Amino acid sequence: MSEDFQYAWMVYAVATVVVLLAGWWFMRSWHWSWLRRTLLLVAAAVLLVPARTPSAELVAMPALPLFVYQTLFEEHGAAPEVTANLVFAAGGALAVMVVWGVVTLLLKYRRERRSRFDEDPYFNEH
C-alpha cells in the first residue's frame, strides 16, 4: 500500500471517529442510551470496515463508500463482496449490541431482585 493511500486511510479513520464523537455528543441527553450506542456502533462498523477484495494486490477501501460508488457509477451495481462486507459489518455490530443488551438486562434484574430480598424483613436475617 502506498504512503499516500495510508495517509488517506488515516485521515478517513480520524474523520470518522470525529463524526462518531460528534454524534455521541449531540445524542448524549437521549433517555434511551442503548439506542444511541447501537446507532453509533453500527455507524462505526459500516464506516470503518474495509471491503475484502478478490486479489491481494488491490488496496483495502472502506465498505460503505465503495458500496455507494459502485452502486451509483458502475453498470452492474455493487460487487457481491462489498455488499456482503457491508451486511456482515452491520449485522455483527447489531449482534454485539443485542448480546450487550441481554447481559445488561440480566444484570439489572439480578441487582433489583437482590435489593428487593435485602429489604424484605422475612429474608433479612439481621
N, C-alpha and C positions, 0 to 999 in steps of 0.2 A: 504494500500500500504506500502510495507516495506521501511525502511530507505535507503537501498542500491538502490532500484529502484527509489526513489525520487532523490537521488544524480545522478543517471544515466539520469533521465529526465532533471535535471538542467544542467548537462554537455552537453546533446544533444541540449537543447534550447540555451545555450550560444554559442556553436559551430555553430549552425545555424545562430544566429544573427551575429557572426563574419564573416561567409561566405557571408551573405547578405550585410554587411557593406563593405566587400572587393569587392563584385560585384558592389555596388554603387560607390566605389572609382575608380574602373577601368573604369566604364561607365560614369563618371561624365562629360566628354567632348563631349558626344554624342549631336548632334544637336536636336535629337528627344527625348526630355526629357519624353514625355508621354510613349514612348516605354520602356524606362528604368524603369520608375515607374511601368508600367504594369508587366514587367518581374519579377521585384523584389517582387511585391505584390503577384503574383501568386506563385512564388517560396516559399515565406514565408508561404502562406496559405497551400500549399501542404506539406511542410516540418514540419510544427508545429501543424497542426490539428490532434488531437488524433482520432483514429478509435473507433467507438462505438462497444462494444462487446455485445453479446446476454445475457450474465449473469453478474450480478453486482459484483461478487467476483473476476472476472478477472481484471487484471490491464490494464490501458489505454496505448496503443502503438501509436507511430506516424504512420499516414496512409500510407505515401509513402514507408518507409522501410518495413512495414508489407505487403503491396501490392507486393513489389518486392520479398520478402521472400516467400510468398505464391505462387506467380506465378512460381518461379523457383524450389521450393523444395517440394511443396505439389502436390499430384496426381490430384486433381480436380481443381487446379488453385486457384486464389484468391477468397475469400469469397465475396458474394454479398454486405454485409455490408461494407466491406473495400473498395470495388470498388465504391460504392455509396458515401461514405465519401470523397474519393479522387475526384470524379467528382464534387460533390457539393462544395467542398473547392475551386477547381479551377474555377468552374463556378461562385461562389459567388464573388471571387476576380475579375474576369473579369467583372462581373456586376457592382461592385463598381467602377471600372476604367471607364466603359462606362458612368455611371452617372457623375462621376467626369469630364470626357472629355466633355460631353454635357454642363454641367454647366459652365465649363471654356470657351468653345466656345461662349456660350450666353453672358457671362460677357464681353468677349473680343469684341464681336460685338457691344454691347451696349456702351462700352467705346470708340470704334472707331467712332461710329455714333455720340456720344455726342461731341467728339472733332471736328468732321467734321462740325457739326452745330455751334459750338462755333467759328470756324474760318470763317464761311460763313458770309459775311457782311450783307446779307439780313435777316438773323436770329439773328444777334447780335445787341442788342438794346442799345449799349453804346453811 
